């Protein structure tokens, strides 16, 4: 690549101190994704669904037993 000459030239002081200011800037990070439901809540909901399904199956079994005994 050809070098491009700028219209400004760098000037460094020959006496004294050279002061450079480091200005802190904001650094953006990736957002952290949080689960909508906690693992514990999901486990509790699964246990509740399983319990409801078990109750439903027991009720159906009782109805079948009643119908068979009535016949």
C-alpha positions in Angstrom: 0.0 0.0 0.0 1.3 3.4 -0.8 1.9 5.6 2.3 -0.4 8.6 2.6 1.2 11.8 3.8 -0.9 13.7 6.3 -1.1 17.5 6.3 -0.1 17.5 10.0 3.2 16.4 11.3 3.8 15.0 14.7 5.5 17.3 17.2 7.1 16.0 20.4 8.4 18.4 23.1 12.1 18.5 23.5 11.9 19.7 27.1 9.5 19.0 29.9 7.1 16.1 30.3 4.8 14.5 27.8 1.3 14.1 29.2 -1.0 11.6 27.7 -4.6 11.4 28.9 -6.3 8.0 29.0 -10.0 8.6 28.9 -12.1 5.7 30.1 -14.8 4.7 27.7 -17.8 2.4 28.0 -17.2 -1.1 26.8 -20.3 -3.0 25.7 -20.5 -6.7 26.6 -22.7 -9.4 25.3 -26.1 -9.5 27.1 -26.5 -12.3 29.5 -29.6 -14.4 28.8 -31.5 -15.3 31.9 -34.0 -18.2 31.8 -37.7 -17.2 32.0 -38.3 -20.0 34.5 -35.9 -21.3 37.0 -34.9 -25.0 37.0 -36.6 -25.5 40.3 -39.9 -24.0 39.1 -39.8 -26.3 36.0 -39.3 -29.3 38.2 -42.2 -28.4 40.4 -44.4 -27.8 37.4 -43.4 -31.2 36.0 -44.1 -32.9 39.4 -47.6 -31.2 39.5 -48.4 -32.3 36.0 -47.3 -35.9 36.8 -49.5 -35.9 39.9 -52.5 -34.6 38.1 -52.0 -37.2 35.4 -51.8 -40.0 38.0 -55.0 -38.7 39.7 -56.8 -38.6 36.4 -55.7 -42.2 35.6 -56.9 -43.4 39.1 -60.3 -41.7 38.6 -60.7 -43.4 35.2 -59.8 -46.7 36.7 -62.4 -46.2 39.4 -65.1 -45.4 36.9 -64.2 -48.5 34.9 -64.4 -50.6 38.0 -67.8 -49.2 38.9 -69.1 -49.8 35.4 -67.9 -53.4 35.4 -69.4 -54.1 38.8 -72.8 -52.6 37.8 -73.0 -54.8 34.7 
